[in-house]
Amino acid sequence: MSILDQRRLIESIHPFELLSSFELDNLMSKIDIAYYPKETLLISRDLESIAFYIIIKGQVAEYIDNELYNIYNKGDSFDADSLIYNKTNSRFVVTEDLICYEIKKEDFLDLMQNKKIQGYFLQDFISRHKQLKEYHSSSEFTPFLVSKVSDIYLHTACIVTPDISIHDALQKQKKLQSSIIIVEELSRVVTDADLKEQVLLGDVTVDAPIRSIASSKMVCVDINDFLFNVLLVMTHEEVRRVIVKENNTIVGVLEQLDLLSFFANHSHLVAVQIDRANSIEDLTDIQKDLRNLILALTTKGVKVRYITKLVSALNEKIYKKVFEMCVEEELREKCALIVMGSEGREEQGLKSDQDNALIIDSNVEAELFEEPMLKLNSYLLRIGFPPCKGDVMVSNPFWRKDLNAYKEQIDTWSSSLDEATLQNMSIFVDAKCVAGNCDLLDQLTEFLGHRFEARDDVLAHMAKAVIHFETPLSVFSNFVVQKNHANKLDIKKGGLFALVHGIRCLSLQYHIRDTNTVERIKQLNNKGVIDKNFASELIESFDTLSSIRLKTMLNAKNLEEDNFLDPNSLDKVQKDLLKDSLKIVNKFKKFISFHFHLEMVS
């Protein structure tokens, strides 16, 4: 290997790329190349570490209490901790003849004077994991991710008292050239639509107080909020402008048009297109734009949890639009359209199988909704929402019934140990209302919580599914691939499912109403079920697995391949992140097994 190749290898290992050119030159002059035959003991409790090792060829195994903990291969490095703390609980043994670079102990400790190097090696798993992810996406990091409300133009706010006349309020609005009138004391605003409907087309005179037509709620954001989060707020609240506050004082108005213009060079946003859609054909045309939006955000390095929340908000708008096309206005408040699965958890990237259902008011005949729901299901299929292989769709009478029938179903779920029955219940636990009368779902969620009081036996059988799928990581920390799937691993079954389902079971046990996995983890931490460090590890691992899966889905040629990942397609940092995440999955499986006493569940 040439000097140039040696330098490139060292630079490719994080955090050494943070060194200045002078520091790197100095380090290269001190690095030695060493050879160790198989079965050589390098480091142990009784054998002090003499160097920081970077493997060129060969393999080293790390044992803790005689149990294999990790395997290090070409390009891997170890063991900073034993050098820094001058002790170790591990035993490092050469398992294949080793050729490696050595940075002697005193030289490595000199490197630790560099704050960036020190900051990395002194971090815990969570911080180190985050830094690796930031390092991996640093080349894609753009102002798109860090722009705040304070970076964009704000319109002057027109603030009036509740008793000022409509005429005088309009005069002030005209003078300030503001798009809305803010009645701050009432937390309300007056829009052009309010003026048109109540003054021009209604019977309210301009001499009436402005409070008489202030019907729209005031949606506020902080001046230090990220613009991307404001976009989520606008999409979810279905508003075209937000009130901006600084230290709880109104400082301006942010218009949707300005926000969209700001993002115009980064992605093609689809919210406005959905609002303007008048037919299923219009909504079908949007799907390509939605995929392009996901691809653009992923390329820019936006966290997957923000992408999925945005996609969820956009899909919710689509569901609501289709619902209004299919259900007559007088029936819309007599039912609740719900989505479940990844859509219900706000974790869906590209469209996966449909998981939807309808809750009908018990005072209304369920038959009235059969034709509208068959129509709704066919429309969703045309738009691009794939059919559910398990038939969890509104076209299935089992998932289209009244409130009392669902309560009877919940009674069955809460007393059954049947695997298929528990699977249906697991699906329902992630339910989120997207259209209609959402109070119907709230009633069922409350009812479900009461029915699972002291039913740890049912919860244990439900939780057993966490250990159904093997984590695709061997005891030697190598990826386990499936030969019948072109030597790829299933990242959903092997990684994400255990986290999602285990957290779901815990949330049901502790009456947590959130459906999003990350939010559930935070709530479990708040309740003391999971400590803060473990919660952070779970969130980091979930984010990593979700991000890798989303990129896999974007590259998949068909739905059958969208969960299968070729680990050889990943670079070293991605492989390390994936391995770390799968180790946390295994740790979580042990936690669930202990918590629910799964060794006693047959």
PEBEL-V218632 format. One record per pair of residues at least 6 apart in sequence whose ideal C-beta (glycine too) atoms are under 6 Angstrom apart, sorted by sequence separation. I is the first residue (numbers start at 1). J is the second residue. If there is no record, write none. Layout:
i = [I/I]
j = [J/J]
This chain:
i = [10/11/43/72/82/111/112/198/277/342/360/394/474/481/514/524/556/62/182/243/244/392/472/481/525/62/173/204/244/433/472/481/512/160/180/181/204/221/260/360/514/553/61/244/297/431/479/525/180/512/60/169/241/242/413/273/507/552/59/158/241/323/341/503/521/158/198/340/358/240/270/377/55/339/377/472/500/503/510/521/158/219/376/377/503/506/521/55/194/270/338/156/158/219/270/7/55/160/162/194/221/223/268/337/373/374/518/83/156/234/472/54/158/159/162/190/219/220/221/222/223/335/336/471/162/190/268/469/53/64/83/157/159/191/218/220/335/469/517/64/188/267/189/334/373/62/63/186/189/267/62/188/334/183/187/354/60/61/466/49/351/353/355/544/49/60/61/312/351/354/283/353/366/392/466/43/59/235/358/366/465/466/545/59/309/355/356/403/410/414/544/58/308/356/406/410/414/43/58/167/308/354/58/166/308/362/407/422/541/58/80/169/308/362/410/414/57/165/166/357/358/360/362/463/56/274/462/499/541/56/166/270/274/277/417/55/327/54/163/164/326/459/44/53/54/537/43/162/326/496/42/160/326/459/495/51/52/41/51/51/40/322/50/38/52/452/322/36/491/38/37/36/449/13/35/34/34/31/32/492/31/491/150/490/149/490/491/429/148/149/488/489/30/232/236/488/148/232/235/488/429/485/147/359/432/345/430/344/502/340/344/495/498/344/479/154/340/495/502/340/498/157/338/339/149/157/338/339/157/155/287/336/337/18/154/155/337/280/284/337/154/283/336/335/336/15/280/336/477/338/332/333/336/15/153/336/473/152/471/323/471/319/320/471/319/316/14/144/467/466/466/463/463/464/460/464/461/460/144/142/141/140/137/345/346/344/345/345/349/350/349/305/304/304/304/295/71/71/68/70/126/126/129/126/136/132/132/129/75]
j = [16/17/49/78/88/117/118/204/283/348/366/400/480/487/520/530/562/69/189/250/251/399/479/488/532/70/181/212/252/441/480/489/520/169/189/190/213/230/269/369/523/562/71/254/307/441/489/535/191/523/72/181/253/254/425/286/520/565/73/172/255/337/355/517/535/173/213/355/373/256/286/393/72/356/394/489/517/520/527/538/176/237/394/395/521/524/539/74/213/289/357/176/178/239/290/28/76/181/183/215/242/244/289/358/394/395/539/105/178/256/494/77/181/182/185/213/242/243/244/245/246/358/359/494/186/214/292/493/78/89/108/182/184/216/243/245/360/494/542/90/214/293/216/361/400/90/91/214/218/296/92/218/364/214/218/385/92/93/498/82/384/386/388/577/83/94/95/346/385/388/318/388/401/427/501/79/95/271/394/402/501/502/581/96/346/392/393/440/447/451/581/96/346/394/444/448/452/82/97/206/347/393/98/206/348/402/447/462/581/99/121/210/349/403/451/455/99/207/208/399/400/402/404/505/99/317/505/542/584/100/210/314/318/321/461/100/372/100/209/210/372/505/91/100/101/584/92/211/375/545/92/210/376/509/545/102/103/93/103/104/94/376/105/94/108/508/379/94/549/97/97/98/511/77/99/100/102/101/102/563/103/563/223/563/223/564/565/504/224/225/564/565/107/309/313/565/226/310/313/566/508/564/227/440/515/430/515/430/588/427/431/582/585/432/567/244/430/585/592/431/589/250/431/432/244/252/433/434/253/252/384/433/434/116/252/253/435/379/383/436/254/383/436/436/437/117/382/438/579/441/436/437/440/120/258/441/582/262/582/435/585/434/435/586/435/434/135/266/589/589/592/592/596/598/596/601/601/601/300/300/301/301/301/515/516/515/516/517/550/553/553/518/546/547/550/554/476/477/475/477/536/537/540/540/573/573/577/580/572]
